[in-house]
Amino acid sequence: MIKKILKYAGVLILVLIVVMVVNTLRLKSYQPDIDYNPTQINDDRVIERLQEAIRFKTVTYDNPFRYDSLQFESFHQYLRDNFPLLHQQFELKKINDYALLYKLEGSDAQLKPAILLAHQDVVPVDSAKWSCDPFGGINDGTFVWGRGTLDDKGSLMAILEAVEMQLANGYAPKRTLYLAFGNDEEVGGIGAQAIARYLKQQGVDAAFVLDEGLVITSGMVPMIDRPVALIGTSEKGYMSVKLSCQVEGGHSSTPQSNTAISVISDAIVALTQNRPTAQFCGPVNDFLDYLGPELAWPQRLVFANRWLFEPVILSIYQKTKAGNALVRTTTAPTVLKAGMKDNVLPDYGEAVINYRILPGLTTEELLKYVATTVNNPDIKIEQLGVVREPAPVSPIATEGFDLIAQSIKEQYSETLVMPTLMLASSDSRHYKEVSKNIYRFAPYQLVSEDLSRIHGNDERISIESYKNMIGFYYRLLSKL
């Protein structure tokens, strides 16, 4: 009997090995078969115009919402002066005073339009922590320094430069082209909402929308030693939950068993120790599909057989902050309030838990999960502030995704293209009723060190990267 069991076990193991090897051999690359053929940008005036654009302090401030309207008006005049062909041939509509919507009618009304997004505003700075003037637009020969070079005036200016170059060469796209530049993305995107609402009223159903988002990474995708262009096909949702309780207070010399602090603390512990289950959502599954064929053995075998190795891959992702954020609805206690004096028991306590929500989970479902996990009728649970559902997942088997991928492969040598989930948010989330095909990618070439500069200190972009950005948009426009 034992011999038979061992024999059958050996056969099953052999079959399993054969299946895994066959699956691995069947893996085929998803990379577009496109030759490297970059558009060269030799005119250094593009750098001078970026420098000048950075000098406009188009800062938006939250709490309370405010901005300097003169800076935006001056920036708009600057765009008119420096991109004359665009302003002659495109129709310009200002929405909410400072959001800009440009339209160039295509020659084929049967083709759905394309929409390129960027935003004009930038986040505030602490000048004392910068090594240079944040709004100086300084060019040191390698980098242009200043707030907005990466987020997001770099994209905006690169788009305009590419369009102006195309128009100078007699550009006449087949499909209608929209350029939509919101003015307050950093504080909620009211301008983008208004643009999207207008486009919907006009009956626009776009072939695709391309906004800022993910970038071309170097050394940031594990097991890959080539640059990887990551295209976001969805965004995580956002919800903060306030927990609060009212209990008997008193003197600290005679405390009861449960104080406001201990009640709230127990709830926080319950939520952080019982987090939503880790899983691969649609965009991350697509990423793994694209990643697998580019790996060497034995990693290639593991990714070709995710049905068997998924728990192993999930455990690896959960070991890093960024990896964990890709596979989990994250739980982050961010605010805790209780007590006023060291010898007084507080009668009130509250905490705020911030969630970034994976596609596939709704805010309503998450709120029910919080209530079930806390399981304390004495704690009041309520949504706090802005609440955003995860963005719909855009398909990747589309013309728009293909055009973006082809343009990347043409402009950037040895770069791989992969769809994935975007952890942050962008103006593109407001366009879900204008197009089902929304992609989040800005062709910045970045290493891990650069990420802290976005919304941080000493933000900068390399001159080479910026010229390649213009080249990417030029290649993309030529396909429309």
C-alpha positions, -999 to 999 in steps of 0.1 A, spaced: 0 0 0 27 24 10 45 17 -23 14 24 -43 9 57 -24 45 67 -31 41 57 -67 10 78 -72 25 107 -53 56 105 -76 33 106 -107 14 136 -94 46 155 -86 59 147 -121 26 159 -137 27 190 -116 63 198 -127 54 192 -163 23 215 -160 45 242 -145 72 240 -171 47 240 -199 29 271 -185 63 288 -182 73 279 -218 39 292 -230 45 327 -215 48 353 -243 58 389 -239 30 415 -239 55 442 -251 45 459 -284 67 450 -313 79 486 -320 113 498 -330 131 524 -310 128 556 -331 128 586 -308 119 622 -316 149 643 -310 144 677 -293 174 699 -301 159 734 -294 170 745 -260 142 772 -260 119 744 -247 140 744 -215 138 782 -212 100 781 -215 98 755 -188 120 776 -165 97 806 -171 66 785 -164 80 774 -131 83 811 -120 45 816 -120 34 808 -84 2 790 -93 -1 776 -58 -34 763 -44 -39 762 -6 -63 740 12 -81 749 45 -92 774 35 -92 769 -3 -74 799 -18 -50 809 -46 -35 840 -63 -57 847 -93 -31 871 -108 -6 843 -110 -30 821 -130 -40 850 -153 -3 859 -159 4 822 -166 -24 820 -191 -10 851 -209 24 835 -209 9 804 -227 -8 826 -253 24 845 -260 46 813 -263 23 789 -281 8 811 -308 -1 783 -333 -19 764 -306 -39 795 -297 -47 802 -333 -59 768 -343 -74 753 -311 -107 766 -296 -101 776 -260 -128 776 -234 -121 788 -199 -141 769 -173 -145 781 -137 -124 811 -147 -90 793 -146 -94 758 -159 -84 755 -195 -100 734 -222 -85 734 -257 -101 717 -287 -88 709 -321 -115 694 -344 -104 661 -362 -110 653 -398 -129 621 -391 -160 625 -371 -164 587 -368 -133 585 -346 -137 591 -309 -117 620 -295 -86 618 -273 -81 639 -242 -47 648 -227 -48 661 -191 -24 680 -169 -29 706 -141 -16 741 -136 -15 743 -99 13 733 -75 15 726 -38 30 751 -13 67 751 -4 88 757 27 115 778 11 138 774 40 142 737 33 151 741 -4 187 745 -16 175 770 -43 146 793 -50 115 770 -54 101 793 -80 134 803 -96 133 778 -125 170 774 -122 189 755 -149 222 740 -137 230 724 -170 216 690 -160 184 697 -142 157 724 -141 148 730 -104 115 743 -90 81 735 -77 60 719 -105 88 705 -126 75 670 -117 40 677 -105 26 688 -130 38 717 -150 64 695 -166 37 674 -182 16 705 -191 45 722 -208 57 691 -226 22 686 -241 21 722 -253 56 720 -268 47 688 -287 14 702 -300 31 734 -311 58 714 -329 32 693 -346 12 724 -357 44 739 -372 46 708 -393 10 711 -406 -6 689 -380 -42 678 -388 -53 649 -366 -80 625 -377 -96 624 -344 -106 654 -323 -81 663 -297 -88 679 -263 -62 694 -239 -77 698 -204 -57 716 -178 -73 719 -144 -64 747 -120 -69 731 -86 -60 694 -87 -40 696 -55 -70 706 -35 -97 684 -50 -100 692 -87 -131 713 -89 -119 727 -122 -114 692 -136 -149 682 -124 -163 712 -142 -145 704 -174 -156 668 -173 -192 679 -166 -190 702 -197 -176 675 -219 -204 651 -208 -230 677 -216 -215 680 -250 -219 643 -255 -182 635 -256 -173 598 -254 -135 597 -256 -114 569 -270 -91 575 -241 -80 599 -214 -43 603 -205 -34 621 -173 -4 623 -150 2 594 -127 28 567 -129 62 572 -145 92 554 -161 110 538 -132 146 527 -130 156 501 -103 121 502 -87 105 471 -101 120 441 -83 137 415 -105 138 438 -135 170 456 -145 155 476 -173 134 508 -171 97 501 -167 70 525 -178 40 519 -154 6 529 -167 -21 533 -140 -54 517 -150 -72 525 -118 -68 545 -86 -74 535 -50 -103 549 -32 -101 572 -2 -120 573 31 -113 585 65 -134 572 94 -138 590 127 -143 568 158 -156 586 189 -169 577 223 -185 594 253 -179 578 287 -178 588 324 -149 610 333 -135 617 368 -104 618 388 -74 597 379 -71 584 415 -102 563 411 -104 552 374 -130 529 361 -120 499 340 -127 515 307 -117 551 300 -123 571 268 -87 565 259 -88 527 264 -121 523 245 -107 542 215 -73 524 218 -90 490 218 -109 500 186 -76 511 169 -59 479 179 -88 458 165 -87 476 132 -50 475 127 -47 438 137 -77 428 115 -70 446 83 -88 439 50 -75 407 33 -45 411 10 -53 402 -26 -44 409 -62 -69 433 -77 -75 436 -115 -47 462 -123 -21 443 -102 -31 410 -119 -25 427 -152 9 439 -140 19 404 -130 8 391 -164 31 417 -181 59 411 -156 61 373 -158 74 369 -194 102 394 -187 117 375 -157 145 351 -157 143 315 -142 132 305 -116 111 337 -110 95 332 -144 83 298 -134 67 312 -102 49 340 -120 37 316 -148 20 295 -122 3 320 -99 -25 296 -93 0 277 -72 24 303 -59 0 332 -53 3 330 -15 41 332 -18 39 362 -41 14 379 -18 36 374 12 66 389 -7 45 420 -16 34 425 20 70 428 32 74 463 18 53 494 23 48 500 -14 42 464 -21 17 461 7 -2 491 -6 -6 474 -40 -23 443 -25 -43 457 4 -68 483 14 -44 500 38 -53 510 74 -36 541 88 -45 556 122 -36 593 117 -53 613 145 -59 606 182 -76 630 206 -84 625 243 -76 641 276 -66 676 288 -47 671 321 -26 644 336 -49 637 366 -83 640 349 -100 610 332 -112 622 298 -149 617 291 -145 619 254 -121 604 229 -118 602 191 -95 588 165 -93 590 127 -84 560 105 -75 567 69 -82 540 43 -69 537 8 -92 513 -9 -85 486 -35 -107 484 -66 -134 458 -59 -142 472 -24 -168 500 -19 -167 526 8 -201 512 20 -186 477 24 -156 491 41 -177 511 66 -196 479 75 -163 461 80 -151 488 104 -183 486 124 -181 448 126 -145 448 136 -148 475 163 -180 457 176 -187 483 203 -221 500 204 -205 528 226 -183 539 197 -198 562 171 -185 555 136 -188 581 108 -172 590 75 -150 621 77 -144 647 49 -138 637 14 -148 601 4 -138 586 -30 -147 553 -44 -119 533 -62 -117 544 -98 -132 520 -123 -106 497 -138 -98 507 -174 -93 478 -199 -59 474 -215 -70 457 -247 -79 490 -262 -66 513 -290 -57 540 -265 -36 518 -243 -18 504 -274 -11 539 -287 4 550 -254 25 518 -252 37 522 -288 47 558 -282 67 548 -251 85 520 -269 94 544 -298 108 571 -275 125 552 -247 151 526 -255 149 492 -236 119 504 -216 92 478 -207 55 489 -205 33 475 -178 -2 484 -165 -7 486 -128 -26 503 -99 -20 539 -90 -18 545 -53 -23 583 -54 -52 603 -70 -54 626 -101 -79 647 -120 -86 617 -142 -110 603 -116 -135 630 -126 -136 618 -162 -152 583 -157 -184 594 -174 -165 608 -204 -145 577 -212 -141 541 -200 -105 541 -210 -86 563 -185 -48 559 -182 -25 575 -157 10 580 -170 35 609 -173 67 600 -191 91 613 -164 122 591 -161 127 587 -123 148 568 -98 136 561 -62 154 592 -49 132 614 -71 100 603 -55 105 622 -23 109 654 -43 73 652 -55 54 675 -30 88 676 -12 119 697 -13 143 704 -42 119 692 -69 136 690 -102 136 674 -136 165 664 -158 168 682 -191 172 649 -209 140 636 -193 120 667 -202 131 666 -238 121 629 -239 87 638 -225 81 662 -254 92 635 -277 68 610 -262 38 634 -266 50 642 -302 49 605 -310 15 600 -294 0 630 -312 12 617 -346 -10 586 -340 -42 605 -334 
